[in-house]
Amino acid sequence: MNAAVPAVIPAWTIPAWKRGINRAEICDRNFAEFVRAWTGTPAPRPRDDAPVLPGSALDARGFRELLESQLISRHLDLMARVLRVQNKVFYTIGSSGHEGNAMVARLTRHTDPAFLHYRSGGFMAERFRKLPGMDPVMDSALSFAASAEDPASGGRHKVWGSKPLWVLPQTSTIASHLPKALGTAVAIEQARRIGHALPVPADSIAVCSFGDASSNHATAQTAFNAAAWTAYQGLPAPVLFVCEDNGIGISVKTPDGWIGHNFRRRPDLDYFHADGLDLAAGYGQVQAAVEHCRRTRRPTFLHLRTTRIMGHAGTDFEIEWRSIEELCAVEATDPLLRSAAIALESGLMSAEELLASYETTRRRCFAAAEEADRRPRLASLAEVVAPLAPYTPAAVAAEAARPAPEPARIAAYGGEDKLPEQQASRHLAIQINQALHELMAKYPETLLFGEDVAQKGGVYTVTKGLQKAFKGARVFNTLLDETMILGLAQGYANMGMLPLPEIQYLAYFHNACDQIRGEAASLQFFSNDQYRNPMLVRIAGLGYQRGFGGHFHNDNSITALRDIPGIVVGCPSRGDDAATMLRTLAALAKVDGRVAVFLEPIALYMAKDLHEAGDGQWLFPYPRQGEAMAVGEGRVYAPDADDLVVFTYGNGVPMSLRAARRIEAERGWKVRVVDLRWLVPLNEAFIVEQARTARRVLIVDEGRRSAGVGEGVITAIAEGGYRARPFGRVVGADTYTPLAGAAFLVIPGEDDIVAAAAALVD
């Protein structure tokens, strides 16, 4: 059944007062008017353990508590509308009409991880009663007031969240939380297969709520598809998708019956419908869906009928775009009116008791809001960004240097004589592979996954042998969906594992960027560092591949990564650096909960030589246990040279070293090449120090001219006081990468570096 708007009410039947004042005040008056006008005959008051109405699965005690949660949710909404104009509250997207989601909270556990729709006031009020000593009104008021004492986000956003209640804070990005909710459900089951101790009970389910309009979003659809893809193979995925269908998205109506039509018959997505407007009728229906999900461990779709009253938010004046008749018809479906009727019909409450409870809740919410307004708010930049990017260098360094257990290493490599530090110098791809074996041996909770990473070992065989060494429960292929790969990573991280997802090509990351930008990297910030998403994302990319590719396989744009607050991006140019960098990135994820990105230059995977064929100068020995690279630490070639200092990274490093030999031969200059290695954040102090003694500076950036790494280097140098000495930049063009040899026309080459150096005259 769709939550369609009821039949239009004739205008002449609508009281004048309902036409001329704001809809929040009308909905508020409606409740008292309805209760006072009720003329039915109440039944004998039911016992607490008896059904609130005949045939209902909900007992009287449960109804009374759910009604209390509904009233709290409603009066928080009304309070927000009143106090927003006084600048005491800063958020007015309300839950009015959705209060029936309190049933989902009552029927799930506080240890079932929850990823909530922003209309979840009823859910939160009800879940708060799961633990003693918690106050849903004051906690919510602090969040509405953007108080620094807000226990969910520390005043950074109005979010529904609670660490003790396992409600992971969500911002308002549409449907972006569905992939990680599914990922969390999969992770709950994956833990058993790898022997990992979960932070929640083993039979937990993941709860994920969203609106009917959001269900159409591509990110939602990818989660539904992945859930069905998982269930089709018989793999458990206990996620309860709760579609709170109010029939409208801001001002765009959902076609009548669309949600039921679209989801009722989807294979491997088990459909249930419940009436969220009627606690007595809907409770058993919600109960059936929750019990089915927990028992079968299958993805379950609960279609919860709701309505939306008081508009999308406080700034939504619906009377400007909806008729008064339609608004009144919608307001007549207010679930609080039905709850009032149940309370009166059942004999559970008299009209006087019901109105007293209503007004007591109002006073409680306003008192909490006034108190919250007196509490401190964030007052400095340092306070705002404190949880964004925690970094404890000493602890990270110690963890990075901590060796993997020797028996596990020996087993991973297939024997003591095959340990990588005992082998000959190798190229980048091999050493990444060796380092991944090491990390998997060091951290038994590590999972490596992505497209083609298992049996094939990746497109470039970088992950070859890992599945054989660690089995399919820890190294496995996913469906071809980068959004879901990163959603899975967040789910595994939520359950205390260390995910190593692979994005096959840098261009493919753009398909799924918001899973890092809007979700994974923002969680520490919006939860005040109570929740973390530790992960190490491997991305193959950059240009210079020969005989293969074009744009999607030679993408040199890293701007989307540079723009994400809180992440760390490392980019090695040689094998030994890759190994020590991976140790540090994994430690950063483990110790500080950070989202770490390892950008692998594809064209250097197999590079063995530097200057001439067969010279083997780009092969390096594997670093011994205990060696690690500090975050921000660059590598300097010819540190005493000062005629020209070249700043570069990735493919630019060997290219600049070759160009440096030519420049030295042609001009007699001593050339220093600086490999930045860490691209986000840039180590500005290191860059300034290297530029300080340079007579000339050249930046070699294989990325695009606009918004590339080179711009950050230039800014650091200029702001660091570099003055009146020649400097230049060799950079890629602002274009997509073409196929074949034409690709080399749009990215820097060795000749370009030599020519740019020649132009740097004193």
C-alpha positions in Angstrom: 0.0 0.0 0.0 1.3 3.4 -0.9 1.1 6.3 1.5 -1.0 8.3 -1.0 -2.7 11.6 -0.1 -6.3 11.0 1.0 -9.2 12.3 -1.1 -9.4 16.1 -1.3 -11.5 17.7 1.4 -14.0 20.4 0.1 -12.8 23.9 1.0 -16.0 24.9 2.6 -15.6 22.2 5.3 -12.2 23.6 6.5 -12.4 25.9 9.5 -11.0 29.4 8.8 -8.3 29.1 11.4 -6.8 26.2 9.5 -6.3 28.4 6.4 -4.5 31.4 7.8 -1.7 30.2 10.2 1.4 28.1 9.8 1.0 24.3 9.4 3.0 23.5 12.5 0.6 25.4 14.7 -2.3 23.7 12.9 -0.9 20.2 13.5 -0.4 21.2 17.2 -3.9 22.4 17.6 -5.3 19.4 15.7 -4.2 17.0 18.5 -5.9 18.8 21.3 -9.0 19.4 19.1 -9.2 15.7 18.2 -8.8 14.5 21.8 -11.4 17.0 23.2 -13.9 16.1 20.4 -13.6 12.3 20.9 -17.0 10.9 22.0 -16.5 7.2 21.8 -17.0 4.7 24.7 -13.7 3.5 26.1 -13.1 -0.2 26.7 -12.1 -1.4 30.1 -8.5 -0.4 30.8 -6.2 -3.3 29.6 -3.5 -4.9 31.8 0.0 -3.9 30.8 0.7 -7.2 29.3 -2.6 -7.4 27.4 -3.1 -6.3 23.8 -3.8 -2.6 23.6 -6.6 -3.4 21.2 -8.1 -6.8 20.4 -6.0 -8.7 17.9 -3.0 -6.4 18.2 0.5 -7.8 18.7 1.3 -4.7 20.8 0.6 -4.8 24.5 -0.6 -1.9 26.6 2.8 -1.2 28.2 4.5 -1.2 24.8 1.9 1.2 23.3 2.2 3.6 26.2 6.0 3.8 25.8 5.7 4.1 22.0 3.2 6.9 22.4 5.7 8.7 24.7 8.4 8.3 22.1 6.0 9.7 19.4 5.2 12.7 21.6 8.9 13.4 22.3 9.6 13.3 18.6 6.6 15.6 17.8 7.4 18.2 20.4 11.1 18.3 19.4 9.8 19.2 15.9 7.5 21.9 17.3 10.2 23.3 19.5 12.6 23.6 16.6 10.0 25.6 14.6 9.5 28.1 17.4 13.1 28.5 18.5 14.7 28.6 15.1 13.4 32.1 14.6 15.0 33.0 17.9 18.3 31.6 16.7 18.4 29.1 19.4 17.9 26.1 17.1 19.6 25.5 13.8 17.8 22.6 12.2 14.1 22.2 11.2 13.9 19.0 9.1 11.4 17.2 11.3 10.0 13.7 11.8 6.3 14.6 12.0 4.3 11.9 10.3 7.1 9.4 10.6 6.8 8.8 14.3 5.7 5.2 13.6 9.4 4.3 13.0 9.6 4.1 16.8 8.2 0.5 16.3 11.3 -0.4 14.4 13.4 0.8 17.3 11.4 -1.1 19.9 11.6 -4.4 17.9 15.3 -4.2 17.2 18.1 -4.1 19.7 20.4 -1.3 20.7 23.2 -3.4 19.5 21.8 -3.6 16.0 23.8 -1.0 14.1 21.5 1.6 12.8 21.9 4.0 9.8 19.0 6.4 9.9 16.9 8.6 7.8 16.8 12.2 9.0 13.1 11.8 10.0 14.0 9.3 12.8 13.0 11.3 15.9 10.6 8.6 17.0 13.1 5.8 16.4 15.7 7.6 18.5 13.4 8.4 21.3 12.4 4.8 21.6 15.9 3.4 21.2 17.0 5.7 24.1 14.9 3.6 26.5 17.0 0.5 25.7 19.7 1.7 28.1 19.2 3.2 31.6 20.1 6.7 32.4 19.9 8.1 28.9 17.8 11.2 28.0 16.4 11.5 24.5 15.1 15.0 25.0 18.2 16.6 26.3 20.6 14.8 24.0 18.4 15.8 21.0 18.1 19.4 22.2 21.9 19.7 22.4 22.1 18.5 18.8 19.4 20.9 17.6 21.2 23.8 19.3 24.6 22.9 17.8 26.1 22.7 21.3 29.6 21.6 21.8 28.2 19.2 24.4 26.0 17.4 21.9 26.9 13.8 22.5 26.4 12.8 18.9 28.5 15.2 16.9 29.9 17.7 19.4 27.9 20.5 17.7 29.1 19.9 14.1 25.8 18.9 12.7 22.3 18.0 13.7 22.5 14.2 13.3 20.7 11.3 14.8 23.5 9.3 16.4 24.7 7.6 19.6 27.8 5.6 20.4 26.2 3.5 23.2 23.1 2.9 21.1 25.0 1.9 18.0 23.4 4.6 15.9 26.1 5.8 13.5 25.7 9.4 12.6 24.5 10.2 9.1 24.5 13.5 7.3 21.9 14.4 4.6 23.6 13.0 1.5 20.8 11.2 -0.2 20.9 7.4 0.1 24.7 7.4 0.5 24.4 5.4 3.8 22.7 2.3 2.2 25.9 0.7 0.8 27.7 0.9 4.2 24.6 -0.5 6.0 24.7 -3.5 3.7 28.5 -3.7 4.2 28.0 -3.8 7.9 25.4 -6.6 7.6 27.9 -8.6 5.4 30.7 -7.9 7.9 28.6 -9.3 10.8 28.5 -12.6 9.0 32.1 -12.4 7.6 33.5 -12.1 11.1 32.5 -15.7 11.9 34.2 -17.0 8.8 37.6 -15.3 9.7 37.3 -15.9 13.5 37.0 -12.2 14.3 35.4 -11.1 17.6 32.6 -8.7 16.8 31.7 -5.6 18.9 28.0 -6.6 18.7 26.2 -9.9 19.2 26.7 -12.4 16.3 23.0 -12.5 15.5 22.8 -8.7 15.1 21.2 -7.1 12.0 21.9 -3.8 10.4 19.0 -1.4 10.3 18.9 1.2 7.5 16.1 3.7 6.9 15.4 6.1 4.1 12.5 7.8 2.3 10.5 6.7 -0.7 12.1 9.4 -2.9 15.6 8.3 -1.9 14.9 4.7 -2.9 15.2 5.9 -6.5 18.7 7.2 -6.1 21.5 5.4 -7.9 23.3 4.8 -4.6 20.3 3.2 -3.1 19.8 1.0 -6.1 23.4 -0.2 -6.0 22.8 -1.3 -2.4 19.6 -3.1 -3.3 21.3 -4.8 -6.2 24.3 -5.9 -4.2 22.0 -7.2 -1.4 20.2 -9.4 -3.9 23.4 -10.4 -5.6 24.7 -11.6 -2.2 21.5 -13.4 -1.3 21.3 -15.0 -4.7 24.6 -16.8 -3.9 23.3 -18.0 -0.5 25.6 -15.6 1.4 24.0 -14.1 4.6 23.4 -10.4 4.5 21.1 -9.5 7.5 20.2 -5.9 6.6 16.7 -4.5 7.3 16.0 -1.8 4.6 13.2 0.4 6.0 11.6 2.5 3.4 9.6 5.2 5.2 7.1 6.0 2.4 5.4 9.3 2.9 4.5 9.7 -0.8 6.6 12.8 -1.5 10.2 14.0 -1.8 10.4 17.7 -0.9 7.8 18.7 -3.5 7.8 15.8 -6.0 5.2 13.2 -5.4 6.1 9.5 -5.6 3.7 7.9 -8.1 0.9 6.1 -6.3 1.8 2.5 -5.6 5.4 2.9 -6.9 7.3 1.6 -3.9 5.2 -1.6 -3.6 5.2 -2.2 -7.3 9.0 -1.7 -7.5 10.0 -3.8 -4.5 7.3 -6.3 -3.7 8.5 -8.9 -6.2 12.2 -8.3 -6.3 14.0 -11.6 -6.1 16.3 -12.1 -3.1 15.0 -8.9 -1.4 12.3 -10.1 0.9 9.4 -7.6 1.1 7.2 -6.7 4.0 4.6 -4.0 4.4 3.7 -2.3 7.7 1.3 0.5 8.6 3.5 3.1 10.3 0.5 5.4 10.9 -1.2 2.9 13.3 0.8 1.4 16.2 -1.8 -1.2 17.0 -2.0 -2.5 13.4 1.6 -1.9 12.3 3.4 -3.4 15.3 2.9 -7.1 14.3 3.8 -6.3 10.7 7.1 -4.7 11.7 7.8 -7.5 14.1 7.4 -10.0 11.3 10.0 -8.2 9.2 12.5 -7.8 12.0 12.2 -11.5 13.0 12.5 -12.7 9.4 15.7 -10.7 8.9 17.3 -11.9 12.1 16.2 -15.5 11.6 17.0 -16.0 7.9 20.0 -13.5 7.7 18.6 -12.3 4.3 18.2 -8.8 3.1 14.7 -7.6 4.0 12.8 -4.7 2.7 10.2 -3.2 5.1 7.8 -0.8 3.4 6.6 1.4 6.2 3.6 3.6 5.5 4.1 7.1 6.8 3.0 10.6 6.0 4.7 14.0 6.0 3.1 16.9 7.9 4.5 20.3 8.6 6.4 20.3 5.3 9.9 19.1 4.3 11.5 21.6 6.7 10.8 24.9 8.5 11.6 26.8 5.3 9.1 24.8 3.2 5.9 26.8 3.0 3.7 24.1 1.5 0.7 26.4 1.2 2.6 28.1 -1.7 2.6 24.9 -3.8 -0.2 22.6 -2.4 -3.8 23.4 -2.0 -5.3 23.9 1.4 -7.7 21.0 0.8 -4.8 18.7 0.1 -2.8 19.9 3.2 -5.8 19.3 5.5 -6.3 15.8 4.0 -2.7 15.0 4.7 -2.8 16.4 8.2 -5.9 14.2 8.9 -3.6 11.1 8.5 -1.3 12.3 11.4 -0.2 9.2 13.2 -0.5 11.0 16.6 -4.2 11.3 16.0 -4.5 7.6 15.5 -2.4 6.9 18.6 -4.7 9.3 20.6 -7.7 7.3 19.3 -6.1 4.0 20.4 -5.3 5.4 23.8 -8.9 6.6 24.3 -10.6 3.5 22.7 -8.6 1.1 24.7 -9.3 2.8 28.0 -5.6 3.1 28.6 -5.8 6.9 29.0 -8.5 9.5 29.5 -8.7 12.6 27.4 -7.4 14.6 30.4 -4.5 12.2 30.9 -3.7 12.3 27.2 -3.7 16.1 27.0 -1.7 16.4 30.2 1.0 14.0 28.8 1.0 16.0 25.6 1.6 19.3 27.4 4.1 17.8 29.9 6.2 16.6 26.9 6.0 20.0 25.3 7.3 21.7 28.5 10.0 19.1 28.8 11.3 19.7 25.2 11.2 23.5 25.5 13.0 23.4 28.8 15.7 21.2 27.4 16.1 23.5 24.4 16.4 26.6 26.5 19.0 24.8 28.6 20.9 23.6 25.5 21.0 27.2 24.2 22.9 28.2 27.3 25.5 25.5 26.8 28.8 26.3 25.0 29.1 26.1 21.2 32.1 25.5 19.1 34.1 28.7 19.2 37.4 28.1 17.3 38.7 26.5 14.2 40.8 24.1 16.4 37.6 22.9 18.1 35.8 22.4 14.9 38.5 20.3 13.2 39.7 18.4 16.3 38.1 15.1 15.3 38.6 15.4 11.6 42.1 13.9 11.2 43.5 12.6 14.5 47.2 11.8 14.2 49.4 10.3 16.9 52.8 10.1 15.2 54.7 8.2 17.9 52.0 5.5 18.2 51.7 5.2 14.4 55.4 4.9 14.0 55.6 2.2 16.7 52.7 0.3 15.1 54.2 0.6 11.6 57.6 -0.7 12.9 56.0 -3.6 14.8 56.9 -6.7 12.9 54.4 -9.3 11.7 54.5 -12.5 13.8 57.3 -14.6 12.2 55.3 -17.9 12.0 52.5 -16.1 10.2 55.0 -14.4 7.8 56.7 -17.6 7.0 53.4 -19.3 6.3 52.2 -16.4 4.1 55.3 -16.4 1.9 55.4 -20.2 1.7 58.6 -20.9 3.6 61.5 -19.2 5.5 63.6 -19.2 2.4 61.0 -17.2 0.5 60.9 -14.2 2.9 61.1 -11.1 0.7 64.0 -9.5 2.5 66.1 -12.5 1.5 65.2 -12.2 -2.2 67.0 -10.2 -4.9 66.0 -6.6 -5.5 62.6 -6.4 -7.2 60.3 -4.0 -9.0 57.3 -2.0 -7.7 54.5 -4.6 -8.4 56.3 -7.4 -6.7 57.1 -5.4 -3.6 53.5 -4.2 -3.3 52.5 -7.8 -3.4 55.1 -8.8 -0.8 54.0 -6.0 1.5 50.3 -7.0 1.2 51.3 -10.6 2.2 53.0 -9.0 5.2 50.1 -6.9 6.2 47.7 -9.8 5.9 50.0 -11.9 8.1 50.4 -9.0 10.6 46.7 -8.2 10.9 44.4 -11.3 10.9 41.4 -9.0 10.7 42.5 -7.7 7.3 40.3 -8.4 4.3 41.4 -7.7 0.7 38.7 -7.4 -1.9 37.7 -5.8 -5.2 37.2 -6.7 -8.8 39.4 -9.5 -10.1 41.7 -9.5 -7.1 41.3 -13.1 -6.1 42.1 -16.0 -8.5 43.4 -13.7 -11.2 45.4 -11.6 -8.8 44.3 -8.3 -10.2 44.6 -6.9 -13.7 48.3 -6.5 -13.2 48.8 -9.5 -11.0 49.7 -7.3 -8.0 47.5 -9.4 -5.7 48.6 -12.7 -7.1 48.9 -15.5 -4.6 47.1 -13.7 -1.8 43.9 -15.8 -2.0 46.0 -19.0 -2.0 47.8 -17.8 1.1 44.9 -16.4 3.0 41.9 -18.2 1.5 38.6 -16.9 0.1 37.2 -15.6 3.4 39.9 -12.9 3.5 40.7 -12.4 -0.2 37.8 -12.3 -2.5 36.2 -10.8 -5.6 33.3 -8.4 -5.5 30.7 -7.5 -8.0 31.7 -4.8 -10.5 30.5 -1.8 -8.4 33.0 0.6 -6.9 30.3 2.2 -4.7 29.6 -1.1 -3.1 33.3 -2.0 -2.8 33.7 1.1 -0.6 30.4 0.5 1.1 31.7 -3.0 2.1 34.9 -1.4 3.3 33.0 0.9 5.7 30.9 -2.0 6.9 34.0 -4.1 7.7 35.6 -1.1 9.5 32.4 -0.6 11.5 32.8 -4.2 12.8 36.4 -3.8 13.8 38.1 -5.2 10.8 40.8 -3.6 8.6 39.6 -3.5 5.0 42.0 -3.2 2.0 39.6 -2.5 -0.9 41.0 -2.2 -4.4 39.7 0.3 -6.9 40.9 -1.1 -10.2 41.6 2.3 -11.9 41.7 5.8 -10.7 39.0 6.8 -13.2 36.7 4.3 -11.5 37.0 6.0 -8.2 35.1 9.0 -9.5 32.0 6.7 -9.8 32.1 6.1 -6.0 33.8 9.2 -4.7 31.0 10.1 -2.3 31.5 6.9 -0.3 34.8 8.4 0.8 34.0 12.1 0.7 30.5 12.1 2.2 30.7 8.9 4.3 33.9 7.2 5.3 36.1 10.3 5.7 33.3 12.3 7.4 32.4 9.8 10.1 35.1 10.8 12.6 34.1 14.5 12.1 30.4 14.1 12.5 30.6 11.6 15.4 33.2 13.7 17.3 35.7 10.8 16.8 33.4 8.3 18.5 33.1 6.2 15.3 35.9 5.6 12.8 36.2 4.0 9.4 39.8 2.7 9.3 40.7 1.5 5.9 43.5 1.3 3.4 42.2 1.9 -0.1 44.4 0.8 -3.0 43.9 2.7 -6.3 45.8 1.9 -9.5 46.2 4.9 -11.7 48.1 7.8 -13.3 49.4 7.8 -16.8 52.2 6.7 -19.1 51.0 3.2 -19.8 52.1 2.1 -23.3 49.9 0.1 -25.7 46.9 0.1 -23.5 44.2 2.3 -22.1 43.1 5.7 -23.0 41.3 7.8 -20.5 39.9 5.2 -18.1 43.2 3.4 -17.8 45.5 6.4 -17.9 43.6 8.8 -15.7 46.0 11.4 -14.2 43.4 13.3 -12.2 43.8 13.1 -8.5 41.9 16.3 -7.7 38.9 14.4 -6.3 41.2 12.8 -3.7 43.0 16.1 -2.8 39.7 17.7 -2.0 38.5 15.3 0.7 39.1 16.5 4.2 40.8 14.1 6.6 42.2 11.5 4.2 45.9 10.6 3.7 47.2 9.8 0.2 50.5 8.2 -0.5 52.0 7.6 -3.9 55.3 5.6 -4.2 57.5 5.6 -7.2 59.7 2.6 -6.2 59.2 -0.7 -4.6 61.0 -0.2 -1.2 59.1 3.0 -0.7 55.8 1.2 -1.4 56.5 -1.4 1.3 57.4 1.1 4.0 54.5 3.4 3.0 52.0 0.5 3.2 53.2 -0.3 6.7 52.6 3.3 7.8 49.2 3.6 6.1 48.0 0.4 7.7 49.2 1.6 11.1 47.5 5.0 10.6 44.3 3.2 9.9 44.7 0.9 12.9 45.9 3.5 15.4 44.0 6.7 14.4 41.1 5.2 12.5 42.0 7.1 9.3 40.9 6.6 5.7 44.2 6.0 3.9 44.7 5.9 0.2 47.6 4.2 -1.6 47.9 5.5 -5.2 49.8 3.0 -7.3 51.5 4.3 -10.6 50.6 1.6 -13.0 53.3 2.5 -15.5 55.9 1.9 -12.9 54.6 -1.5 -11.8 57.1 -3.4 -13.9 59.8 -0.7 -14.3 63.3 -2.2 -13.7 65.6 0.2 -15.4 66.3 3.9 -14.9 68.6 5.3 -17.5 69.4 2.5 -20.0 67.8 -0.9 -20.7 69.2 -3.5 -18.4 70.8 -1.1 -15.9 68.4 -2.4 -13.1 68.6 0.9 -11.3 64.9 0.9 -10.5 65.0 -2.4 -8.6 65.4 -2.2 -4.8 65.8 -4.6 -1.9 62.7 -5.3 0.2 62.8 -3.3 3.5 63.5 -5.3 6.6 61.0 -5.6 9.4 60.8 -2.5 11.5 61.5 -0.1 8.7 58.6 2.3 8.0 58.1 5.7 6.3 56.8 8.6 8.4 53.7 10.4 7.1 54.9 13.4 5.0 58.5 12.2 4.7 59.9 12.8 1.2 62.9 11.3 -0.5 65.6 13.6 -1.8 68.0 12.6 -4.6 71.3 14.6 -4.5 70.4 16.6 -1.4 73.4 19.0 -1.7 72.6 20.1 -5.3 71.1 23.6 -5.4 71.3 24.9 -9.0 67.9 23.4 -9.7 65.4 21.6 -7.3 62.7 19.5 -9.0 59.6 18.7 -7.0 57.7 15.7 -8.3 56.0 12.4 -7.5 55.0 9.0 -9.0 56.0 8.6 -12.7 57.7 12.0 -12.5 60.5 10.7 -10.2 62.4 8.4 -12.6 61.5 10.8 -15.5 63.0 13.8 -13.6 66.1 11.8 -12.6 66.7 11.0 -16.3 66.1 14.7 -17.2 68.5 15.7 -14.4 71.3 13.8 -15.9 70.8 15.5 -19.2 70.5 19.0 -17.6 73.7 18.4 -15.7 75.5 17.3 -18.9 74.1 20.2 -21.0 74.2 23.1 -18.5 76.6 22.0 -15.8 73.9 22.5 -13.1 73.7 20.3 -10.0 70.1 19.0 -9.8 68.2 17.9 -6.8 65.1 15.8 -7.3 62.5 15.7 -4.5 60.0 12.9 -4.4 57.1 14.2 -2.4 55.7 10.7 -1.9 52.8 12.0 0.2 50.2 13.9 -1.8 47.5 14.5 0.8 48.2 16.4 2.9 51.3 17.9 1.4 54.2 18.4 3.8 54.5 22.1 3.3 57.3 22.6 5.8 59.4 20.0 4.0 58.6 21.6 0.6 59.6 25.1 1.9 62.8 23.7 3.4 63.8 22.1 0.1 63.0 25.3 -1.8 64.8 27.6 0.6 68.3 26.7 -0.7 67.4 26.4 -4.3 68.6 28.8 -7.0 65.8 27.6 -9.3 62.6 25.5 -8.7 60.8 23.3 -11.2 57.6 21.4 -10.4 56.9 18.3 -12.4 53.3 17.3 -12.0 51.9 14.5 -14.1 48.4 15.5 -13.1 46.3 18.2 -14.8 47.2 21.9 -14.8 44.1 22.9 -12.9 43.7 21.8 -9.2 46.6 19.4 -9.4 49.3 18.6 -6.9 51.6 21.2 -8.5 49.3 24.0 -7.4 49.7 22.9 -3.8 53.4 22.9 -4.1 53.5 26.4 -5.6 51.3 27.7 -2.9 53.5 26.2 -0.2 56.6 27.6 -1.7 55.1 31.1 -2.2 53.6 31.2 1.2 56.9 29.9 2.7 58.8 33.0 1.4 60.4 31.9 -1.8 61.0 35.2 -3.6 62.5 36.5 -6.8 64.2 33.4 -8.1 63.2 31.5 -11.2 60.6 28.8 -10.9 58.4 26.9 -13.4 56.0 24.1 -13.7 55.7 21.2 -16.1 52.2 19.8 -15.9 49.6 17.8 -17.8 47.0 19.5 -19.9 43.4 20.1 -18.9 42.0 17.4 -21.1 41.0 13.8 -21.0 43.6 11.3 -22.0 43.4 10.0 -25.6 44.4 6.6 -26.9 47.8 5.2 -28.0 50.7 7.5 -28.6 48.5 10.6 -28.4 48.3 10.1 -24.7 51.9 11.3 -24.4 51.0 14.6 -25.9 48.9 15.6 -22.9 51.2 14.7 -20.1 54.8 15.9 -19.2 57.7 14.2 -20.8 61.5 14.1 -20.2 62.1 16.6 -23.0 59.5 19.0 -21.5 61.4 18.9 -18.2 64.8 19.7 -19.9 63.2 22.5 -21.9 61.5 24.0 -18.9 64.8 23.9 -17.0 66.6 25.8 -19.8 64.0 28.5 -19.5 64.8 29.2 -15.8 67.5 31.7 -16.4 68.8 33.9 -13.6 
